Amino acid sequence: MKATVFLGGGRITGALISGLRLAGYDELIVVHDRHPAKLRRLQREFHVQVERDLQSAVAQAGLLVVAVRPDSVKNLLASIGRVDRPLTVVSLAAGVPLPKLGRALGPPVRWARAMPSPTCRTGRGFTALAFAREMSKSDRKRVRDFFSQVGAVIEVPEKKFDVFTATYSSSHGYHTLAALSNAGKTLGLDRKTALAAAAHALAGGVMAFTEGELPLEKLMHEAATPGGIAATVIKTMDDAGYYRIIERGVRAGVARARANARRV
Ligand SMILES: NC(=O)c1ccc[n+]([C@@H]2O[C@H](COP(=O)([O-])OP(=O)(O)OC[C@H]3O[C@@H](n4cnc5c(N)ncnc54)[C@H](OP(=O)(O)O)[C@@H]3O)[C@@H](O)[C@H]2O)c1
């Protein structure tokens, strides 16, 4: 039986496998990584098979997931060499484009890109997908179904993948949580209360948006009485360049993703 094989047993692989097991995914999962300790941990926690030999790992794959950092992709693919059988390969590497991936491993290989979120650990993931033109409908469905087990899936045109990557990260939620709770703490709340207040501000707001029917503008209008406290906080932040700063950060992320493309 062919396995789902992960090349790279780091952060996102751990999160994905955790979410898959939580969803009841009981197919054979094989992980290859150059760090035996990471493999032992995954084996212990998620009952995966580990494979120290790269070629044997690839030979076992029905679905191959490339989960190494972008600057490791080139060496990894060179070490694999040519694959002479049809194989669906999904790259998670930020910024590394399909045309470059398509030149590696050989023509029978069909490539997709996926940008999953580590929140897939608890089944609340969000994964963007892009497919190489030659990937068949049934292979696309297979990849979509795979990531659907750990959360929502959307297709994003590849030319917009870097902007998606810089925008969607759950790290922005953690970062805003840290910044907002820090303000509450600096102004007198204890750490626990400050975190609870900031977590409500973010999670409560986001859930009202995602689970309710009102558009964002209406929700903002409801929560911030003109001239009131929330409106004052928002106006002060906006006047200080809140939107501009966020756009600047996302632009820098996009530039970083585009730089990754030049490393492969
Ligand atoms: N983390 C996320 O939330 C996230 C989300 C979406 C997409 N991604 C993408 O997923 C990829 C992996 O990210 P990550 O955060 O999981 O990275 P990570 O924690 O560094 O895991 C990658 C693992 O692969 C190993 N590795 C690299 N080259 C190898 C090789 N040739 N043979 C065997 N093992 C090798 C690394 O070892 P060394 O440390 O020795 O290199 C490391 O253990 C990246 O391309 C990233 O853009 C990550």
Ligand as a Chemical Component Dictionary entry (heavy atoms), coordinates in Angstrom:
data_LIG
# 
_chem_comp.id                   LIG 
_chem_comp.type                 NON-POLYMER 
_chem_comp.pdbx_formal_charge   0 
_chem_comp.three_letter_code    LIG 
# 
loop_
_chem_comp_atom.comp_id 
_chem_comp_atom.atom_id 
_chem_comp_atom.alt_atom_id 
_chem_comp_atom.type_symbol 
_chem_comp_atom.charge 
_chem_comp_atom.model_Cartn_x 
_chem_comp_atom.model_Cartn_y 
_chem_comp_atom.model_Cartn_z 
_chem_comp_atom.pdbx_ordinal 
LIG N1  N1  N 0  5.594  26.474 9.989  1  
LIG C1  C1  C 0  4.456  26.843 9.408  2  
LIG O1  O1  O 0  3.510  27.280 10.051 3  
LIG C2  C2  C 0  4.302  26.723 7.905  4  
LIG C3  C3  C 0  3.048  27.011 7.323  5  
LIG C4  C4  C 0  2.900  26.852 5.941  6  
LIG C5  C5  C 0  3.971  26.469 5.158  7  
LIG N2  N2  N 1  5.176  26.226 5.754  8  
LIG C6  C6  C 0  6.293  25.796 4.890  9  
LIG O2  O2  O 0  6.611  24.481 5.273  10 
LIG C7  C7  C 0  8.005  24.265 5.137  11 
LIG C8  C8  C 0  8.552  23.692 6.456  12 
LIG O3  O3  O 0  8.389  24.655 7.473  13 
LIG P1  P1  P 0  8.619  24.251 8.995  14 
LIG O4  O4  O 0  8.309  25.469 9.787  15 
LIG O5  O5  O -1 7.936  22.972 9.305  16 
LIG O6  O6  O 0  10.216 24.018 8.955  17 
LIG P2  P2  P 0  11.102 23.206 10.013 18 
LIG O7  O7  O 0  10.422 23.168 11.338 19 
LIG O8  O8  O 0  12.471 23.778 9.924  20 
LIG O9  O9  O 0  11.110 21.707 9.423  21 
LIG C9  C9  C 0  11.812 21.321 8.276  22 
LIG C10 C10 C 0  12.586 20.061 8.612  23 
LIG O10 O10 O 0  13.099 19.494 7.409  24 
LIG C11 C11 C 0  14.473 19.130 7.630  25 
LIG N3  N3  N 0  15.196 19.054 6.365  26 
LIG C12 C12 C 0  15.569 20.068 5.556  27 
LIG N4  N4  N 0  16.236 19.589 4.484  28 
LIG C13 C13 C 0  16.269 18.246 4.623  29 
LIG C14 C14 C 0  16.834 17.205 3.832  30 
LIG N5  N5  N 0  17.474 17.450 2.694  31 
LIG N6  N6  N 0  16.697 15.941 4.273  32 
LIG C15 C15 C 0  16.057 15.672 5.436  33 
LIG N7  N7  N 0  15.503 16.614 6.230  34 
LIG C16 C16 C 0  15.611 17.905 5.822  35 
LIG C17 C17 C 0  14.942 20.251 8.516  36 
LIG O11 O11 O 0  16.215 19.999 9.100  37 
LIG P3  P3  P 0  17.215 21.288 9.312  38 
LIG O12 O12 O 0  16.588 22.104 10.406 39 
LIG O13 O13 O 0  18.520 20.656 9.678  40 
LIG O14 O14 O 0  17.260 22.036 7.996  41 
LIG C18 C18 C 0  13.801 20.321 9.521  42 
LIG O15 O15 O 0  13.897 19.313 10.498 43 
LIG C19 C19 C 0  8.628  25.597 4.755  44 
LIG O16 O16 O 0  8.943  25.599 3.386  45 
LIG C20 C20 C 0  7.552  26.622 5.052  46 
LIG O17 O17 O 0  7.564  27.701 4.117  47 
LIG C21 C21 C 0  5.366  26.335 7.092  48 
# 
loop_
_chem_comp_bond.comp_id 
_chem_comp_bond.atom_id_1 
_chem_comp_bond.atom_id_2 
_chem_comp_bond.value_order 
_chem_comp_bond.pdbx_ordinal 
LIG N1  C1  SING 1  
LIG C1  O1  DOUB 2  
LIG C1  C2  SING 3  
LIG C2  C3  SING 4  
LIG C2  C21 DOUB 5  
LIG C3  C4  DOUB 6  
LIG C4  C5  SING 7  
LIG C5  N2  DOUB 8  
LIG N2  C6  SING 9  
LIG N2  C21 SING 10 
LIG C6  O2  SING 11 
LIG C6  C20 SING 12 
LIG O2  C7  SING 13 
LIG C7  C8  SING 14 
LIG C7  C19 SING 15 
LIG C8  O3  SING 16 
LIG O3  P1  SING 17 
LIG P1  O4  DOUB 18 
LIG P1  O5  SING 19 
LIG P1  O6  SING 20 
LIG O6  P2  SING 21 
LIG P2  O7  DOUB 22 
LIG P2  O8  SING 23 
LIG P2  O9  SING 24 
LIG O9  C9  SING 25 
LIG C9  C10 SING 26 
LIG C10 O10 SING 27 
LIG C10 C18 SING 28 
LIG O10 C11 SING 29 
LIG C11 N3  SING 30 
LIG C11 C17 SING 31 
LIG N3  C12 SING 32 
LIG N3  C16 SING 33 
LIG C12 N4  DOUB 34 
LIG N4  C13 SING 35 
LIG C13 C14 SING 36 
LIG C13 C16 DOUB 37 
LIG C14 N5  SING 38 
LIG C14 N6  DOUB 39 
LIG N6  C15 SING 40 
LIG C15 N7  DOUB 41 
LIG N7  C16 SING 42 
LIG C17 O11 SING 43 
LIG C17 C18 SING 44 
LIG O11 P3  SING 45 
LIG P3  O12 DOUB 46 
LIG P3  O13 SING 47 
LIG P3  O14 SING 48 
LIG C18 O15 SING 49 
LIG C19 O16 SING 50 
LIG C19 C20 SING 51 
LIG C20 O17 SING 52 
# 
